[in-house]
Amino acid sequence: MKSVTISQDLCHIVAKAGRNNEQKWLPLWMHARDTAEVMKYLIREWLPESVAKLLEKAIIQQKKVSINDVEKLGVFLGYIHDFGKANSYFQCLITKNIPERLAQIKEDGISVLAWESYEKKGCNHAYVSEALLWAYGYPKGIASIVGSHHGMTQDISKKKVKSFF
């Protein structure tokens, strides 16, 4: 995989954190890269050829695409699937037990309010990821793959996406 330079601010965004007050954490950029590589492996080594052919036909509205295009899409989706975690609510939630991470994120200039300031209903990172893709013009079908990466589709509409941003 190509070497990519990541801004210092993005290096500290947390994607995963330990359970039961463990101080372990995984940055979003690393989780995204790991997932993209797993997607590449699965498409190259595990995906049955018959499924690859179906995907080739379906991805770009019956335009000719190759298995290489399917792989590129899979890698892209692997990278982007959790970008909704890069929001202040999610960062407040995930860093609740790792205060030094929260302090570093704030030092990087990312605005994260105190826990009590957020609604307790939560912020679904898969929803945010899907909304981001849709807002930037990706087809709903592609965006919905990201939105349902935890197994549930999102209740999302153009009106909601516009109000979100």
Buried (B, 14 or more C-beta within 10 A) or exposed (E): EEEEEEEEBEEBBBBBBEEEEEEEBEBBBEBBBEBBBEBBEEBEEEBEEEEBEEBBEEBEEEEEBEBEBBBBBBBBBBBBBBBBBBBBBBBBBBBEBBEEBBEBBBEBEBEBEEEEEBEEEEBBBBBBBBBBBBBEEBEBEBBBBBBBBEEEEBEBEEEEBEEEE
